């Protein structure tokens, strides 16, 4: 089986979501909490995935191989497609298996659990690192001092992500968070001198988490007198931009696993400023009401 043999298209994801919604009846026979069907049968041996070119999908395809799950498929689509399918199933308390990662707002909106990954195909918990271009410390010492101190947790980020999901513009959601957490922001900025309009360029990957973190840092830096330019790109160009100096920094490097390839590729061309978040995770997840599935091994049932 080739790596993506079991990955199908967005149309399948949509049909799956509709099919799951159609499974319920007036007496709730389709509910996962009451069904006697094996987990594979209950979800048509389908995992709802995201963008087909993502590293997460590559790992998920590897999971099907390493756990010997030849009957399973992973639908590809987008993060939005995946969360829409999750909401439809969750509202009816029906079974669904999704590709998942945290931090992400879905873990605050829905009661979900990761499936255990005894073979560690998805790796252990990771960290998010702040990465700068070479020479950043000398060119922007005040900003660099903030980046060195910058640390927050998944609950902090989730506040911004949920506000964006609920309809606020990213910059407005970030401003609300900054204004609501002056003590935390002060840990990063106290004693740091303000500047007068210096322009700093930040690059970030197209994920809800990084939309939240980079808009938040934009507000913090603007309050310190900087002019901030944000650019959203795929992970490869993001690391390339920091390495060649066309971007000054990013706060989206997931290490030691997810982005290790890029760090090795640009060895000596990046400044690892420090860890800004711990406990980052990826894997397969299900709603907590799916009592009979707790491990990827359970998908063999």
Secondary structure, DSSP 8 states (H G I E B T S, - for coil): --TTTTEE-HHHHHHHHHHHHHT--TT-TT-TTT--S-HHHHTTTEEE---TTSHHHHHHHHHHHHTT-TT-EEE---HHHHHHHHHHHHHTT---EEEEEES-THHHHS-EEE-B-TT-SS-S-EEEEEEEETTHHHH-HHHHHHHHH----HHHHHHHHHHHHTT--HHHHHHHHHHH-HHHHHHHHTT----SS-EEEEEE-SSHHHHHHHHHHHHHHHHTT-EEEEEE--HHHHHHHHHHTSS-EEEEEEETTTTHHHHHHTTTSEEEEEEEEEEEEEEEEEETT-TT--BGGGGG-
